[in-house]
Amino acid sequence: MTRPTGADVAAEPTDDRALRVLVPDHPDLAGQLGCAIDFADALRHANDPDPDPDGDDTEPWRLPAQLVDPALQTALEVLVHRDWHFDVGRDSDDRRTEIGVTHAGVEHIGLYTATATRTQLSLLSAALEQFVTAETIPLSQRTPDQREIAEFAAAWRDAEEAGGDAALSAWQTTVRILTLAIIAIPGSWGDRPARLYNAEGILVPTPPAEESTPAADTLTVLDRIDAASGGSVDLDDTGWRAWRRLTAEWHAAIYGARSSDHSAVLSSFAY
C-alpha cells in the first residue's frame, strides 16, 4: 500500500484507502474504548422494536438511518477490537503492542496504532457531527431528526448522571481520538489548552496549531515509527514538534470544553 502524504490525507474525498491512526495511552482513556463499543451496539439497535412482549412497551427510537447503519458499528469495531484496547490508559506490565516514545532521552506516553478505511473513519466523524449539531442547535431550529437525536442523547446523559456507564460520552471521545487522522483543521473537537505540563512538570505553551494539521502530524509520527526498529521510537526534532501538536489535539479530544481546567491539564502530565 502506498502511503499518502499529509496533503493527500487532508484533501482526498471519501474512499476505501486504508489509513492508520494513533491512539495515545492516556490514563483518562482507560475503559472508554470498551464503553464506546457498548454504545455502538446500542445505537445500532436503537430503532429496533422491543423483542420482549412482556416489557414496558417502550416505543423504538426513530433515529436517522445513518446512525443505525450496521456499517457504523462495524467501523468502530474494526478500529477498537484489538488486543490492546483493554490496555489503553491502564497501568499494566503486559502491553506487548504498545509503542514506546522517547525524545532527547526522555520517555513519554506510549502509543497504539489502528487501521480503517477512509470511508469508515468518515462514517464515524459524520455520526459524531450529527450528535454535536443536534445537541447544540437551538430547539426551535431543530429538524425532526435532530430532535430525535437530541432526545436520544439526553436519555443517555440522564442515565450517566444516575450512575450508569458514560457510554455516549465514551463513544464521542473515542470517535474524536480515532478520526484525528482525517481532520484537516486543528482544534476541531474543542479548545486546545494554552499550556500543558512537560515531562519535567513545567507548564509550557502548546505549539502553534497553524503550522500543520492533525492528519499531517499523524503521518509524520507514523513515518518515524516505521523507520524505527522494535517496539519503540526515538523522535527527531521534526517528529517531536508533530508529536507535541498531536498531544494538544488529543487533550482537546479527551476533555472538550474542560481542556483548560487545571485538573484536566494535570491529567495529561504523562505526555
C-alpha positions as CSV (number, residue, x, y, z in Angstrom):
1,M,0.0,0.0,0.0
2,T,1.3,3.4,-1.0
3,R,1.3,5.8,2.0
4,P,-0.4,9.1,1.4
5,T,1.2,12.4,2.2
6,G,-0.3,14.8,4.7
7,A,-1.8,16.9,1.9
8,D,-3.4,13.7,0.5
9,V,-5.0,12.8,3.8
10,A,-6.4,16.3,4.3
11,A,-7.8,16.7,0.7
12,E,-8.9,13.3,-0.7
13,P,-12.6,12.6,-1.0
14,T,-14.1,9.7,0.9
15,D,-12.8,6.3,-0.4
16,D,-11.6,2.9,0.7
17,R,-7.9,3.7,1.2
18,A,-6.6,2.3,4.4
19,L,-5.4,4.8,6.9
20,R,-3.6,4.2,10.2
21,V,-4.5,6.3,13.3
22,L,-2.7,6.8,16.6
23,V,-4.2,6.2,20.0
24,P,-2.4,7.6,23.0
25,D,-2.1,5.6,26.1
26,H,-3.7,8.4,28.1
27,P,-4.9,7.5,31.6
28,D,-8.3,9.1,31.1
29,L,-9.0,6.7,28.2
30,A,-9.0,3.7,30.5
31,G,-12.2,1.8,29.9
32,Q,-13.6,4.3,27.4
33,L,-13.0,2.2,24.3
34,G,-14.9,-0.7,25.8
35,C,-17.8,1.6,26.8
36,A,-17.7,3.1,23.2
37,I,-18.2,-0.4,21.8
38,D,-21.2,-1.0,24.1
39,F,-22.8,2.3,22.9
40,A,-22.1,1.5,19.3
41,D,-24.1,-1.7,19.7
42,A,-27.0,0.1,21.5
43,L,-27.0,2.8,18.8
44,R,-27.2,0.1,16.1
45,H,-30.3,-1.4,17.7
46,A,-31.9,1.8,18.9
47,N,-34.7,1.7,16.3
48,D,-35.5,-2.0,16.8
49,P,-38.9,-2.9,18.4
50,D,-38.7,-4.3,21.9
51,P,-38.3,-8.0,21.5
52,D,-39.8,-8.7,24.9
53,P,-43.6,-8.9,24.6
54,D,-43.9,-8.5,28.4
55,G,-41.7,-5.5,28.5
56,D,-42.7,-1.9,29.1
57,D,-43.9,-1.4,25.5
58,T,-41.4,1.5,25.0
59,E,-41.6,2.8,21.5
60,P,-38.5,2.3,19.5
61,W,-36.4,5.4,18.6
62,R,-36.7,6.9,15.1
63,L,-33.0,7.8,14.6
64,P,-31.8,8.6,11.1
65,A,-30.7,5.6,9.0
66,Q,-27.0,6.7,9.1
67,L,-26.9,6.3,12.9
68,V,-28.3,2.7,12.9
69,D,-26.5,1.6,9.9
70,P,-24.5,-1.6,10.8
71,A,-21.6,-0.2,8.9
72,L,-21.2,2.5,11.6
73,Q,-20.9,-0.1,14.4
74,T,-18.5,-2.2,12.2
75,A,-16.3,0.9,11.6
76,L,-15.8,1.4,15.3
77,E,-15.2,-2.3,16.0
78,V,-12.6,-2.6,13.2
79,L,-10.6,0.1,15.0
80,V,-11.1,-0.9,18.6
81,H,-11.5,-4.6,18.7
82,R,-7.8,-5.3,19.0
83,D,-5.5,-7.0,21.6
84,W,-4.6,-3.6,23.1
85,H,-8.0,-1.9,23.6
86,F,-8.3,-3.2,27.2
87,D,-4.8,-1.9,28.0
88,V,-5.2,1.7,26.9
89,G,-4.8,4.0,29.9
90,R,-4.2,1.2,32.3
91,D,-1.0,0.6,34.3
92,S,0.0,-2.8,33.0
93,D,3.3,-4.5,32.5
94,D,1.9,-6.7,29.8
95,R,1.3,-4.4,26.9
96,R,3.2,-6.1,24.0
97,T,1.7,-3.9,21.3
98,E,2.4,-0.5,22.9
99,I,4.9,1.7,21.1
100,G,7.2,3.4,23.5
101,V,8.0,7.1,22.7
102,T,11.1,9.0,23.7
103,H,12.7,12.3,22.6
104,A,16.1,13.5,23.7
105,G,16.4,10.7,26.2
106,V,13.1,11.4,27.9
107,E,10.3,8.8,27.9
108,H,6.7,10.0,27.0
109,I,3.3,8.4,26.9
110,G,3.0,5.3,24.7
111,L,1.0,4.8,21.6
112,Y,-1.1,2.2,19.9
113,T,-2.0,2.1,16.2
114,A,-5.2,1.1,14.4
115,T,-6.2,0.9,10.8
116,A,-9.5,1.6,9.0
117,T,-10.6,2.8,5.6
118,R,-11.3,6.5,5.0
119,T,-14.9,5.6,4.4
120,Q,-15.2,4.0,7.9
121,L,-13.5,7.0,9.5
122,S,-15.7,9.4,7.7
123,L,-18.8,7.5,8.8
124,L,-17.7,7.9,12.4
125,S,-16.9,11.5,12.0
126,A,-20.2,12.3,10.3
127,A,-22.2,10.4,13.1
128,L,-20.4,12.4,15.8
129,E,-21.2,15.6,14.0
130,Q,-24.9,14.7,13.9
131,F,-24.9,14.3,17.7
132,V,-22.9,17.5,18.2
133,T,-25.2,19.5,15.9
134,A,-28.4,18.1,17.4
135,E,-27.4,18.9,20.9
136,T,-26.1,22.4,20.3
137,I,-28.6,23.8,17.7
138,P,-31.4,25.8,19.3
139,L,-34.5,23.7,19.9
140,S,-36.7,25.9,17.6
141,Q,-34.3,25.3,14.7
142,R,-34.0,21.5,15.1
143,T,-35.3,19.3,12.3
144,P,-37.4,16.2,13.3
145,D,-34.3,14.1,13.0
146,Q,-32.3,16.4,15.2
147,R,-35.0,16.5,17.8
148,E,-34.9,12.7,17.9
149,I,-31.1,12.5,18.2
150,A,-31.1,15.2,20.9
151,E,-33.8,13.3,22.9
152,F,-31.9,10.0,22.5
153,A,-28.7,11.7,23.7
154,A,-30.5,13.3,26.6
155,A,-31.8,9.9,27.7
156,W,-28.2,8.5,27.7
157,R,-26.9,11.5,29.6
158,D,-29.6,11.2,32.2
159,A,-28.6,7.5,32.7
160,E,-24.9,8.6,33.1
161,E,-25.9,11.2,35.7
162,A,-27.9,8.5,37.5
163,G,-24.7,6.4,37.9
164,G,-24.8,4.4,34.7
165,D,-21.8,3.9,32.4
166,A,-20.8,7.0,30.5
167,A,-21.2,5.2,27.2
168,L,-22.3,8.1,25.0
169,S,-19.5,10.3,26.3
170,A,-17.0,7.4,25.9
171,W,-18.2,6.9,22.3
172,Q,-17.8,10.6,21.5
173,T,-14.4,10.7,23.0
174,T,-13.3,7.6,21.2
175,V,-14.5,8.8,17.8
176,R,-12.8,12.1,18.3
177,I,-9.5,10.4,19.0
178,L,-9.8,7.9,16.1
179,T,-10.8,10.5,13.5
180,L,-7.9,12.8,14.1
181,A,-6.1,11.1,11.2
182,I,-8.6,12.7,8.8
183,I,-9.2,16.1,10.5
184,A,-7.7,18.9,8.5
185,I,-8.4,21.7,11.0
186,P,-6.5,21.7,14.3
187,G,-8.7,22.0,17.4
188,S,-11.8,20.7,15.6
189,W,-13.1,18.9,18.7
190,G,-12.6,21.6,21.3
191,D,-10.4,24.3,22.6
192,R,-6.7,23.4,22.7
193,P,-5.3,24.3,26.1
194,A,-2.9,27.2,26.1
195,R,-0.3,25.2,28.1
196,L,0.4,21.6,29.1
197,Y,2.9,20.1,31.5
198,N,6.1,18.8,30.0
199,A,8.0,15.8,31.3
200,E,9.8,17.9,33.9
201,G,6.5,19.0,35.4
202,I,6.7,22.6,33.9
203,L,3.8,24.2,32.2
204,V,4.9,25.1,28.7
205,P,2.9,26.7,25.8
206,T,1.3,24.3,23.3
207,P,2.8,24.6,19.8
208,P,1.1,26.8,17.2
209,A,-1.8,24.9,15.6
210,E,-1.4,26.7,12.2
211,E,1.9,25.0,11.5
212,S,0.3,21.7,10.4
213,T,-2.8,19.6,10.6
214,P,-3.5,16.6,12.8
215,A,-3.6,14.4,9.7
216,A,-0.1,15.5,8.6
217,D,1.3,15.3,12.1
218,T,-0.1,11.8,12.4
219,L,1.7,10.8,9.3
220,T,4.9,12.4,10.4
221,V,4.9,10.4,13.6
222,L,4.0,7.2,11.8
223,D,6.9,7.7,9.4
224,R,9.2,7.8,12.4
225,I,7.6,4.7,13.9
226,D,8.0,2.8,10.6
227,A,11.7,3.8,10.4
228,A,12.4,2.7,13.9
229,S,13.2,-0.9,14.9
230,G,11.5,-2.8,17.7
231,G,8.6,-1.6,19.8
232,S,9.7,2.0,20.4
233,V,10.6,5.2,18.6
234,D,13.0,7.9,19.4
235,L,11.6,11.1,17.8
236,D,13.8,13.5,16.0
237,D,13.1,17.2,16.3
238,T,10.6,17.3,13.4
239,G,8.8,14.3,14.8
240,W,8.8,15.8,18.2
241,R,7.2,19.0,17.0
242,A,4.5,16.9,15.3
243,W,4.1,14.9,18.5
244,R,3.6,18.0,20.6
245,R,0.9,19.3,18.3
246,L,-0.9,16.0,18.5
247,T,-0.8,15.9,22.3
248,A,-2.7,19.2,22.3
249,E,-5.3,17.8,19.9
250,W,-5.6,14.5,21.9
251,H,-6.0,16.6,25.0
252,A,-8.8,18.6,23.4
253,A,-10.5,15.5,22.1
254,I,-10.5,13.8,25.5
255,Y,-11.6,16.8,27.6
256,G,-13.5,19.1,25.2
257,A,-14.8,22.2,27.0
258,R,-12.8,21.2,30.1
259,S,-9.5,21.3,28.2
260,S,-8.1,24.2,30.1
261,D,-9.3,23.2,33.6
262,H,-6.4,22.7,36.0
263,S,-7.3,19.1,36.7
264,A,-7.5,18.2,33.0
265,V,-4.2,19.8,32.3
266,L,-2.6,18.0,35.2
267,S,-4.1,14.7,34.0
268,S,-2.1,15.0,30.7
269,F,1.2,15.3,32.6
270,A,2.2,11.9,31.3
271,Y,2.7,13.4,27.8
